[in-house]
């Protein structure tokens, strides 16, 4: 059972890192979503406001171009927001992160069953195969939501600093 326990711990650790990476990526993309979206709303309101036209109607020549510049900024921000599709990416990363969390918890339960000697060998093999299939499925879904090296580094720093409140034995492979 030592080899099986070791493999389950490895899957559990991989799932923990996968979860953290995807939640970090979701947080980063959500920050970008709001960084683009909020100014877009403000500029859109300003540029489409009839009041802005009235204010600049009798203004000096250069001020009359401000609505045009705001319109251009609005178009650019809208284009970026549409192209980047950040909200969909945030949702995808969170979904993948939650699925990794589910695998992490399954591995934790399997390890408890092994430690308490309450699982048969056949049931253990079937359970591990199901977890392996789940990981393969999650990895396929995660291909559409790639993470960066900085997401991994942030996950590692967070885990090592106790962010997840797991002890050293739980993180050992």
C-alpha positions as CSV (number, residue, x, y, z in Angstrom):
1,X,0.0,0.0,0.0
2,X,3.0,2.3,0.4
3,X,3.3,2.8,-3.4
4,X,-0.4,3.4,-3.8
5,X,-0.4,5.9,-0.9
6,X,2.6,7.7,-2.5
7,X,0.8,7.9,-5.8
8,X,-2.4,9.3,-4.2
9,X,-0.3,11.9,-2.3
10,X,1.2,12.9,-5.6
11,X,-2.2,13.3,-7.3
12,X,-3.4,15.2,-4.3
13,X,-0.5,17.6,-4.4
14,X,-0.9,18.1,-8.2
15,X,-4.6,18.8,-7.6
16,X,-3.7,21.4,-5.0
17,X,-1.3,23.2,-7.3
18,X,-3.8,22.9,-10.1
19,X,-6.5,24.4,-8.0
20,X,-4.3,27.3,-6.8
21,X,-3.0,28.0,-10.3
22,X,-6.4,28.3,-11.8
23,X,-7.8,30.4,-9.0
24,X,-4.8,32.7,-9.3
25,X,-5.3,33.0,-13.1
26,X,-9.0,33.7,-12.5
27,X,-8.2,36.4,-10.0
28,X,-5.7,38.0,-12.4
29,X,-8.2,37.9,-15.4
30,X,-11.0,39.2,-13.2
31,X,-8.8,42.2,-12.2
32,X,-8.2,42.9,-15.9
33,X,-11.9,42.5,-16.6
34,X,-12.7,45.2,-14.2
35,X,-9.7,47.4,-15.1
36,X,-11.1,47.5,-18.7
37,X,-14.8,47.4,-17.9
38,X,-15.2,50.2,-15.4
39,X,-13.3,52.8,-17.5
40,X,-15.3,51.6,-20.5
41,X,-18.5,52.3,-18.8
42,X,-17.4,55.7,-17.6
43,X,-16.0,56.8,-21.0
44,X,-19.1,55.4,-22.8
45,X,-21.4,57.4,-20.6
46,X,-19.3,60.5,-21.1
47,X,-18.9,60.2,-24.8
48,X,-22.6,59.4,-25.4
49,X,-23.9,62.1,-23.2
50,X,-25.7,65.0,-24.9
51,X,-24.6,67.1,-22.0
52,X,-21.0,66.7,-23.1
53,X,-21.8,68.0,-26.5
54,X,-23.7,71.0,-25.1
55,X,-20.8,71.8,-22.8
56,X,-18.2,71.7,-25.6
57,X,-20.4,73.5,-28.2
58,X,-19.0,77.0,-27.6
59,X,-15.6,75.8,-26.4
60,X,-12.2,76.3,-28.0
61,X,-11.5,74.3,-31.1
62,X,-9.4,71.5,-29.5
63,X,-12.0,70.8,-26.8
64,X,-14.5,69.9,-29.5
65,X,-12.3,66.9,-30.3
66,X,-12.6,65.5,-26.8
67,X,-15.9,63.6,-27.6
68,X,-14.2,62.1,-30.7
69,X,-11.2,60.9,-28.6
70,X,-13.5,59.5,-25.9
71,X,-15.4,57.7,-28.7
72,X,-12.2,56.2,-30.0
73,X,-11.2,55.1,-26.4
74,X,-14.6,53.5,-26.0
75,X,-14.2,51.6,-29.2
76,X,-10.7,50.4,-28.3
77,X,-11.8,49.3,-24.8
78,X,-14.9,47.5,-26.2
79,X,-12.7,45.8,-28.7
80,X,-10.2,44.6,-26.1
81,X,-13.0,43.4,-23.8
82,X,-14.6,41.5,-26.6
83,X,-11.4,40.0,-27.9
84,X,-10.0,39.0,-24.5
85,X,-13.4,37.6,-23.3
86,X,-12.1,37.8,-19.8
87,X,-15.3,36.9,-17.9
88,X,-15.6,33.6,-19.8
89,X,-11.9,32.9,-18.9
90,X,-12.5,33.8,-15.2
91,X,-15.5,31.4,-15.1
92,X,-13.5,28.6,-16.8
93,X,-10.5,28.9,-14.5
94,X,-12.8,28.8,-11.5
95,X,-14.6,25.8,-12.8
96,X,-11.3,24.0,-13.4
97,X,-10.0,25.1,-10.0
98,X,-13.1,23.7,-8.3
99,X,-12.8,20.4,-10.1
100,X,-9.2,20.1,-8.9
101,X,-10.4,20.9,-5.4
102,X,-12.9,18.0,-5.8
103,X,-10.0,15.6,-6.8
104,X,-7.9,16.9,-3.8
105,X,-10.8,16.1,-1.4
106,X,-11.3,12.6,-3.0
107,X,-7.6,11.9,-2.5
108,X,-7.8,13.0,1.1
109,X,-10.7,10.6,1.7
110,X,-8.9,7.7,0.0
111,X,-5.9,8.3,2.1
112,X,-8.1,8.2,5.2
113,X,-9.7,4.9,4.1
114,X,-6.2,3.4,3.6
115,X,-5.0,4.7,7.0
116,X,-8.1,3.3,8.7
117,X,-7.9,0.1,6.7
118,X,-11.6,0.3,5.7
119,X,-11.3,-0.1,1.9
120,X,-10.9,-3.3,0.0
121,X,-8.1,-3.6,-2.6
122,X,-10.6,-3.9,-5.5
123,X,-12.6,-0.9,-4.3
124,X,-9.4,1.1,-3.9
125,X,-8.2,0.2,-7.4
126,X,-11.6,1.2,-8.9
127,X,-11.6,4.5,-6.9
128,X,-8.1,5.4,-8.0
129,X,-8.9,4.6,-11.6
130,X,-12.0,7.0,-11.3
131,X,-9.8,9.7,-9.8
132,X,-7.3,9.2,-12.6
133,X,-10.0,9.5,-15.3
134,X,-11.3,12.7,-13.5
135,X,-7.8,14.2,-13.6
136,X,-7.5,13.4,-17.3
137,X,-10.9,15.0,-18.0
138,X,-9.9,18.1,-15.9
139,X,-6.6,18.4,-17.7
140,X,-8.4,18.3,-21.1
141,X,-10.8,21.1,-20.0
142,X,-7.8,23.1,-18.5
143,X,-6.2,23.2,-22.0
144,X,-8.7,25.9,-22.9
145,X,-7.7,27.9,-19.8
146,X,-3.9,28.0,-19.7
147,X,-2.1,29.3,-16.7
148,X,1.2,31.1,-16.6
149,X,4.4,30.6,-14.8
150,X,3.5,33.5,-12.5
151,X,0.3,31.6,-11.5
152,X,2.3,28.6,-10.5
153,X,4.9,30.7,-8.6
154,X,2.1,32.5,-6.7
155,X,0.5,29.1,-6.0
156,X,3.7,27.7,-4.6
157,X,4.4,30.8,-2.5
158,X,0.9,30.7,-1.1
159,X,1.0,27.0,-0.3
160,X,4.5,27.2,1.3
161,X,3.4,30.2,3.4
162,X,0.5,28.2,4.8
163,X,-2.2,29.9,2.8
164,X,-4.0,26.6,2.4
165,X,-3.5,25.6,6.1
166,X,-2.1,22.2,5.2
167,X,0.7,20.6,7.2
168,X,4.0,19.4,5.8
169,X,2.9,15.8,5.8
170,X,-0.1,16.6,3.7
171,X,2.1,18.3,1.1
172,X,4.8,15.7,1.0
173,X,4.9,13.4,-2.0
